[in-house]
Amino acid sequence: MRLSISVDPELLDLAAKVSGSHTKRESIERALQVLIQEHRRAQTIHHAGAFKLTLTRKTLRRLRHRD
């Protein structure tokens, strides 16, 4: 998908140095990937403990050793 945007050149240069990217496109794609990962991580942390797990030790042991 082609897209035309204005980006702070200093910010883009710094992003390229930090990420090791070789192109502007690669820098932007990596930044978007990191943004999505951080969002998913935050959502996981938010939902952690949001449900009650009612497994017994016996059931957990059986599930672990199931092939």
VMD Tcl script that draws the C-alpha trace (Angstrom):
set ca {
  {0.00 0.00 0.00}
  {1.44 3.33 -0.96}
  {1.17 6.14 1.54}
  {2.46 9.67 1.60}
  {3.19 11.11 5.05}
  {5.32 13.81 6.63}
  {7.65 12.52 9.33}
  {10.13 14.42 11.47}
  {13.46 13.58 9.75}
  {15.41 13.60 13.02}
  {12.92 11.20 14.58}
  {13.11 8.90 11.56}
  {16.94 8.98 11.59}
  {17.00 8.15 15.30}
  {14.50 5.32 14.79}
  {16.70 3.90 12.03}
  {19.80 4.03 14.23}
  {18.06 2.49 17.24}
  {16.39 -0.29 15.25}
  {19.21 -0.94 12.81}
  {16.90 -0.37 9.84}
  {18.36 0.40 6.47}
  {15.37 2.11 4.86}
  {12.67 4.55 5.91}
  {10.04 1.94 5.14}
  {11.76 -0.61 7.36}
  {12.03 1.94 10.19}
  {8.32 2.75 10.01}
  {7.29 -0.92 9.77}
  {9.43 -1.81 12.79}
  {7.95 1.08 14.76}
  {4.43 -0.11 13.94}
  {5.31 -3.67 14.95}
  {6.67 -2.44 18.30}
  {3.55 -0.33 18.86}
  {1.31 -3.34 18.24}
  {3.44 -5.60 20.46}
  {3.31 -3.08 23.30}
  {-0.45 -2.75 22.94}
  {-0.90 -6.53 23.03}
  {1.42 -6.80 26.03}
  {-0.56 -4.11 27.88}
  {-3.84 -5.87 27.06}
  {-2.45 -9.18 28.34}
  {-1.29 -7.55 31.58}
  {-4.66 -5.83 31.96}
  {-6.54 -9.10 31.56}
  {-4.18 -11.17 33.70}
  {-6.09 -12.35 36.69}
  {-9.38 -11.33 35.12}
  {-10.62 -14.90 35.15}
  {-10.67 -17.55 37.81}
  {-8.78 -20.74 37.10}
  {-10.35 -23.69 38.88}
  {-7.99 -26.54 38.01}
  {-6.75 -28.90 40.65}
  {-3.11 -29.94 40.93}
  {-4.09 -33.39 39.74}
  {-5.75 -32.00 36.61}
  {-2.82 -29.68 35.88}
  {-0.36 -32.56 36.22}
  {-2.47 -34.70 33.88}
  {-2.65 -31.88 31.28}
  {1.11 -31.29 31.42}
  {1.96 -34.92 30.78}
  {-0.67 -35.50 28.12}
  {0.76 -36.25 24.67}
}
mol new
graphics top color blue
foreach p $ca { graphics top sphere $p radius 0.5 }
foreach p [lrange $ca 0 end-1] q [lrange $ca 1 end] { graphics top cylinder $p $q radius 0.2 }
display resetview
